[in-house]
Amino acid sequence: MGRFLTSGGAGILAAVVALALLLFGISRGETAVVLAKATRVCMECIGIG
């Protein structure tokens, strides 16, 4: 597996796919959902919520 990721084409392909999925999530408004869930989990961990 490590050899696959060190080859030039595979690394670039993985980066392009990751960027495309990141932009897709942002366009759907998922950042607000992730932030809300992260805030809720954080508040539960420190005992405020």
ABEGO torsion letter per residue (X at the ends): XAAAAABAAAAAAAAAAAAAAAAAAAAAGAAAAAAAAAAAAAAAAAGAX
